[in-house]
Amino acid sequence: MSHFDWDFSAPTPSDMGDHDVPPASTRLAGRRIALLVTGGIAAMKTPEVARGLRRHGAEVVAFASEDALRYVAREALEWATLSPVITGLTYQAEHLSDGAPFDAYLLAPATHSTIAKMAHGIGDTVVTSALISALGRMERGETQILVAPTMHGTMHNAQLVDNAKRLAAQGVHFVAPRDAYGKHNLPDTQTLCIAVGRALSTSPLAGKRIMVTAGPTPVPIDGVRRIVNRFRGRLGAQIAEELTWRGAEAELVLGDGAWRPKAPLALTVTRTFDAYRDTVVARANSGLWAAIFSAGVADYRPKQAVAGKITSGQSSLMLELEPTEKVIDLAMKAAPAMHSIAFKYLEGVSEEELIRVAGQRLDRASLVVATRGEDTRGTEQRALMVRPDGVTPIENKAAIAAAIADHLETLAAQDEIRIAAQ
C-alpha cells in the first residue's frame, strides 16, 4: 500500500462539534465582525475567512450581495459564521446594526465596482448600504473598516487608485492584495485576521518599529559546510507575531536554520553570522524604537574559512576558532536610546545562578528573558522574566511573547508621559 492509499481506518475521535473551530487565540474575543461579501470569484473563499476570524474568538455575521451568492453558497456562509446571512434590506434595517453594532467591517473580496460605490456614497445593495452606515460610524470613532481589493490587473486603473486613496484618507484600511498571475488576489486568511486585529488594536505599540532577532547564526567552515546550533527561532517568531497583532511595525530577523514561520510577518533571513551582524547594526542605525535579541548567536567561528569545499575522507580535520563580536553590544552602541530586551540561555545551573547571570545584562536592557536547557521541552519552554524590580516566571512560548509585548507597552506608556512632561 502506498502513502496515498486509504487503509479504510476511521478518523481519530474528537470532542469538536461540526461547527466548532480549533482555537488559535483569543485576540478577537468579544469582537463582532461584519464580513461583507461581493460578487468576485474570490467570494468562494469567504467561509474559510469567517472560520479564521472565529478561530481568534470573533463573532462573525456575513452580508452578501446577490452576485456574491453566485460564487459562494448561502448555506456555506451560514455554516461558517453560525449566523443567518444578510442578503437584503428589510424593515429590521440590518444594514444599520443599531441593536448590535460591529467592531469592524471586512469587505472581502472588494470588487472595483463596490470600492467606487463606497467612495461616492452609492448604496444600491445590502453591502453598499451597510458600508454607508459603517463610514458614518467610523467617522464617529465607533468602528473600523477594512477593504481587501481583488480584481484582474487590467482593472487596476486611475479610478481605482483615486477611489482607494479617497477612502484611505477618511480612515479606511486597505489590506494589501496578494500579487499573483497579473491579479490582485485575496490575501490568505491569517493575513486578513491579523489586519483586523491591527485595526482594532489600541496598543501604544501601534506604528512603532521593533526588531526581533531569532534562530541560529551559522558560521561557514568552507563554501559548503557550516557550524550551526539547534535553535530555530520559533519563540522569536511568536514574539514578532504578537507585536504585529498589536499594531507594531515588527520585523523578524531570522538566522538561516531550515525553518520559516507560517504567520505572515515582515521577515529578513540572514544566511551567516556576518550577514546577521551587519543587518542588526544597520537596523539599529535606522532608528528602531525597540529591539528584542532572542537569536542563538554563534559565540565562535573558524579563524579562516576555506574557499571552495574541504576534501572529504581525511582522517581528521582541525579547526581553529575565534570569538565572534557581541552583536547586541554593537547594536546598543549604535542606538543608545533604543529599548532593548536581551535573552540569556544556560544549562546545568540553578535558577538562582541563572537569575544572577541574567541580571548582569540589566545595565543596558530593561528586561532579560532567562531560560535553561532543562526547562525546554519540545516546542514549549519556561522562562524567567528578569527585571530590575523583580523576577516573574512564565510558562509556554505564547505567554512569554505576550509578557514581552506587555513590558514594551509599559515602556511606551512611560515614554508618552515623559514626552508630555517635557
C-alpha positions in Angstrom: 0.0 0.0 0.0 1.4 3.4 -1.0 1.4 6.6 1.1 -1.6 7.8 -0.9 -3.9 4.8 -0.5 -6.5 4.9 2.2 -6.4 2.0 4.6 -10.1 2.4 5.4 -9.5 3.3 9.1 -11.9 5.6 10.9 -10.9 9.2 11.7 -9.4 10.0 15.1 -12.1 10.8 17.6 -12.5 14.4 18.6 -14.6 16.4 21.0 -15.1 19.2 18.4 -18.6 19.6 17.0 -19.3 20.0 13.3 -19.5 23.8 13.5 -16.6 24.3 16.0 -13.3 25.7 15.0 -9.9 24.9 16.6 -9.0 27.9 18.7 -5.9 29.8 17.6 -6.0 32.7 20.1 -8.5 35.0 22.0 -7.2 38.1 20.3 -10.6 38.9 18.8 -12.7 37.6 21.7 -15.8 39.7 22.3 -15.4 41.4 18.9 -18.3 41.5 16.3 -17.1 41.4 12.7 -19.2 42.1 9.7 -17.9 40.1 6.7 -19.1 41.9 3.6 -19.0 39.6 0.5 -19.3 41.0 -3.0 -19.5 39.4 -6.5 -16.0 38.3 -7.2 -14.8 34.8 -7.7 -12.7 35.1 -4.5 -16.1 35.0 -2.6 -15.7 31.2 -2.7 -13.0 31.6 -0.1 -15.0 33.6 2.4 -16.3 30.7 4.5 -12.6 30.0 5.3 -12.1 33.7 6.2 -15.2 33.6 8.5 -13.9 30.5 10.3 -10.4 32.0 10.6 -11.9 35.1 12.4 -13.8 32.7 14.7 -10.6 30.8 15.5 -9.4 34.0 17.1 -12.6 34.4 19.1 -14.6 36.8 16.9 -18.4 36.7 16.3 -18.9 36.9 12.5 -22.0 38.0 10.6 -22.0 37.8 6.8 -23.6 40.3 4.4 -23.7 39.0 0.8 -24.8 40.7 -2.4 -26.9 38.7 -5.0 -23.8 38.5 -7.2 -21.7 37.1 -4.3 -24.1 34.2 -3.9 -23.3 33.2 -7.4 -19.8 32.2 -6.2 -20.5 31.1 -2.6 -23.5 29.3 -1.2 -25.6 31.0 1.5 -25.5 27.7 3.4 -21.7 27.6 3.4 -21.5 31.1 4.8 -24.2 30.3 7.5 -22.3 27.1 8.4 -19.1 29.1 8.7 -20.5 32.0 10.7 -23.2 30.3 12.7 -25.5 33.2 11.7 -28.1 33.8 9.0 -26.6 35.6 6.0 -28.0 39.1 5.4 -28.8 39.4 1.8 -31.3 42.2 1.5 -32.8 45.4 3.1 -35.7 44.7 5.3 -37.8 46.6 7.9 -35.4 45.4 10.6 -32.6 47.6 9.0 -29.9 45.0 9.5 -27.5 47.2 7.5 -27.6 49.8 10.3 -26.7 47.3 13.0 -28.2 49.6 15.7 -29.1 46.8 18.1 -25.7 45.0 17.9 -23.1 47.3 16.3 -20.0 45.8 14.7 -16.4 46.5 15.9 -15.1 46.1 12.4 -16.3 45.7 8.8 -14.2 43.5 6.5 -15.0 43.9 2.8 -13.6 40.8 1.2 -13.5 40.4 -1.6 -13.8 44.0 -2.6 -14.6 44.5 -6.3 -13.7 47.6 -8.4 -17.4 48.5 -8.5 -18.0 48.2 -4.8 -15.0 50.3 -4.0 -16.2 53.0 -6.4 -19.7 53.0 -4.9 -18.3 53.1 -1.4 -16.2 56.2 -2.3 -19.1 58.0 -3.8 -21.8 57.1 -1.3 -23.9 54.8 -3.5 -26.0 52.3 -1.5 -27.8 50.2 -4.0 -27.2 46.8 -2.4 -27.3 45.4 1.1 -23.5 45.5 1.1 -23.0 49.1 -0.1 -25.8 50.3 2.2 -24.1 48.7 5.1 -20.9 50.4 4.1 -22.5 53.8 4.0 -23.6 53.3 7.6 -20.2 51.9 8.5 -18.5 55.0 7.2 -20.7 57.1 9.4 -19.9 55.0 12.4 -16.2 55.1 11.5 -16.2 58.9 11.4 -17.6 58.9 15.0 -14.8 56.5 16.1 -17.2 53.6 16.6 -15.8 51.1 14.2 -13.1 50.2 11.8 -13.4 49.4 8.1 -11.0 47.1 6.1 -11.1 46.5 2.4 -9.4 43.7 0.6 -9.3 44.5 -3.2 -9.5 41.6 -5.6 -9.6 42.0 -9.3 -7.9 41.4 -12.6 -4.8 43.5 -13.3 -6.5 45.3 -16.2 -9.0 46.8 -13.7 -6.2 48.4 -11.7 -6.7 51.9 -13.2 -6.6 55.6 -12.2 -10.2 55.4 -11.0 -9.5 52.5 -8.6 -6.5 54.3 -7.2 -8.3 57.6 -6.8 -11.3 56.0 -5.0 -9.0 53.9 -2.7 -6.9 57.0 -1.8 -10.1 58.9 -1.1 -11.4 56.2 1.3 -7.9 55.7 2.9 -7.8 59.5 3.6 -11.1 59.0 5.5 -9.6 56.3 7.6 -10.5 53.1 5.7 -7.8 50.4 5.9 -6.8 48.8 2.6 -5.3 45.3 3.1 -2.5 44.7 0.5 -3.7 42.1 -2.0 -1.7 39.0 -2.8 0.0 39.7 -6.1 0.0 36.7 -8.4 -0.9 35.9 -12.1 -1.4 39.5 -13.0 -4.2 39.9 -10.5 -5.0 41.4 -7.1 -5.8 38.2 -5.2 -7.5 37.8 -1.8 -4.8 37.6 0.9 -4.6 34.4 3.0 -6.9 34.0 5.9 -4.3 34.7 8.6 -3.2 37.9 6.9 -6.8 39.1 7.0 -7.3 38.1 10.6 -4.1 40.0 11.6 -5.2 43.0 9.6 -8.5 43.1 11.6 -6.6 42.7 14.9 -4.2 45.5 14.0 -7.1 47.8 13.0 -8.8 47.2 16.3 -5.7 47.4 18.5 -5.4 50.2 21.0 -1.9 49.3 22.0 0.7 52.1 22.4 3.0 49.9 20.3 0.9 50.7 17.2 3.2 52.1 14.5 6.4 51.6 16.5 9.4 50.0 14.7 10.6 46.9 16.6 13.2 44.4 15.5 13.1 40.8 16.8 16.1 38.6 16.2 15.7 34.8 16.2 17.2 31.5 15.2 20.9 30.4 14.7 23.6 32.5 13.0 25.6 29.9 11.0 29.3 30.4 10.6 30.9 28.9 7.4 33.7 26.3 7.6 34.1 26.2 3.8 31.9 27.0 0.8 29.6 24.1 1.7 29.8 23.3 5.4 28.9 25.4 8.3 28.6 25.3 12.1 25.1 25.9 13.4 23.3 25.4 16.7 19.9 23.8 17.3 17.9 27.0 17.8 15.3 27.6 15.1 13.7 30.8 16.1 10.1 29.7 16.9 9.9 31.8 20.1 11.2 34.9 18.2 8.6 34.3 15.5 5.8 34.2 18.2 7.1 37.4 19.7 7.1 39.1 16.3 3.6 37.8 15.6 2.3 39.1 18.9 3.8 42.5 18.3 2.3 42.6 14.8 -1.2 41.8 16.1 -0.8 44.7 18.5 -0.1 47.1 15.6 3.7 47.4 15.8 5.8 47.5 12.7 7.7 44.4 13.7 10.5 42.8 11.6 11.8 39.3 12.3 15.5 38.9 11.5 15.8 35.2 11.3 19.0 33.2 11.0 19.0 30.6 8.3 18.1 27.4 10.1 15.9 25.4 7.6 12.7 26.7 9.2 10.3 29.5 8.3 7.3 30.9 10.2 3.9 30.3 8.7 2.5 33.5 10.0 2.6 36.5 7.6 5.5 38.5 9.1 7.9 41.1 7.9 10.9 38.7 7.5 14.6 39.1 6.7 16.6 35.9 6.6 20.4 36.1 7.3 22.4 33.3 5.9 25.6 33.8 8.1 26.8 35.4 11.3 28.4 38.2 9.3 25.1 38.9 7.5 23.2 38.8 10.8 25.7 41.2 12.4 25.5 43.7 9.6 21.7 43.5 9.3 21.1 44.1 13.0 23.5 47.0 13.3 22.0 48.6 10.2 18.5 48.3 11.6 19.7 49.8 14.9 21.2 52.7 13.0 17.9 53.2 11.1 16.1 54.4 14.2 14.4 51.5 15.8 12.2 52.1 18.9 13.0 48.7 20.4 14.9 45.5 19.7 14.4 42.0 21.1 17.5 39.9 20.9 16.3 36.3 21.1 18.7 34.8 18.4 21.0 32.0 19.3 24.1 33.9 18.2 27.3 32.0 17.4 30.0 32.6 20.0 32.8 31.3 17.8 33.7 31.0 14.2 36.6 29.4 12.2 39.5 31.8 12.1 39.9 31.2 8.4 37.0 29.8 6.3 38.2 27.7 3.4 37.2 28.8 -0.1 35.5 26.0 -2.0 35.0 22.6 -0.4 37.4 20.9 2.0 38.3 17.5 0.6 36.3 14.7 2.4 37.8 11.5 3.6 40.5 13.0 5.7 41.3 11.1 8.9 41.0 14.3 11.0 40.2 17.9 10.5 41.5 20.7 12.8 39.6 23.9 13.0 40.9 27.0 14.8 38.1 29.0 16.3 38.0 32.7 17.4 35.3 34.6 19.3 32.7 36.4 17.3 31.7 40.0 18.0 28.9 40.7 20.6 26.2 41.9 18.2 23.9 43.0 20.9 26.6 45.4 22.2 27.2 46.7 18.7 23.5 47.4 18.2 23.1 49.1 21.6 26.1 51.3 20.9 24.7 52.2 17.5 21.4 53.2 19.1 21.7 54.2 22.8 18.1 55.4 23.0 16.7 52.1 21.7 14.7 50.0 24.2 16.5 46.6 24.4 15.3 43.2 25.6 18.0 40.5 26.0 17.9 36.8 26.3 20.2 34.5 28.4 20.3 30.7 28.0 22.3 28.4 30.3 22.4 24.7 31.0 23.2 22.8 34.2 22.7 25.8 36.6 20.3 26.6 39.3 17.6 29.2 38.8 19.3 31.4 41.3 22.5 31.3 39.2 20.6 31.9 36.0 19.0 35.0 37.5 22.3 36.3 38.8 23.9 35.9 35.3 20.9 37.4 33.5 20.9 40.4 35.9 24.3 41.4 34.7 22.7 42.5 31.4 20.2 44.8 33.1 22.8 47.6 32.9 21.7 48.1 29.2 18.5 46.1 28.8 15.2 46.8 30.6 14.3 43.1 30.6 16.2 39.9 30.3 14.4 36.7 29.4 16.3 33.9 31.1 15.9 30.2 30.2 17.5 26.9 31.0 18.0 23.9 28.7 16.3 21.6 31.2 13.2 23.8 31.1 12.7 23.4 27.4 10.6 20.5 26.2 9.8 20.3 22.5 8.0 23.4 21.4 7.3 24.7 24.9 9.5 26.2 27.5 9.7 28.1 30.8 11.3 31.5 31.1 12.2 33.8 34.0 11.4 37.5 33.2 14.3 39.3 35.0 13.7 43.0 35.6 15.4 45.5 37.9 12.3 45.3 40.1 12.0 41.5 40.3 11.6 38.2 38.6 8.5 36.6 37.1 8.3 33.0 35.8 6.3 32.5 32.6 5.2 29.2 31.2 4.9 28.4 27.4 6.0 30.5 24.4 2.7 32.2 23.7 2.7 33.6 27.3 6.3 34.6 27.0 5.6 36.5 23.8 2.6 38.2 25.4 4.6 39.2 28.5 7.4 40.7 26.4 4.8 42.7 24.5 3.2 43.8 27.8 6.6 45.0 29.0 7.1 47.0 25.9 3.6 48.6 26.2 4.6 49.7 29.7 7.8 51.3 28.3 5.8 53.0 25.5 3.3 54.5 28.1 6.3 55.7 30.1 7.7 57.4 27.0 4.4 59.2 26.3 4.3 60.5 29.9 8.0 61.6 29.6 7.4 63.4 26.3 4.2 65.1 27.6 6.1 66.4 30.7 8.9 68.0 28.6 
